[in-house]
Amino acid sequence: MESLNALLQGMGLMHLGAGQAIMLLVSLLLLWL
């Protein structure tokens, strides 16, 4: 979980587009669960 949070924060700081892409990936993971 800590690694995921680090990735979310890092990508979010890099670009908003990247942050949105990660949000989509997270939503897909939640759907699988």
Secondary structure, DSSP 8 states (H G I E B T S, - for coil): -HHHHHHHHHHHHH-HHHHHHHHHHHHHHHHH-
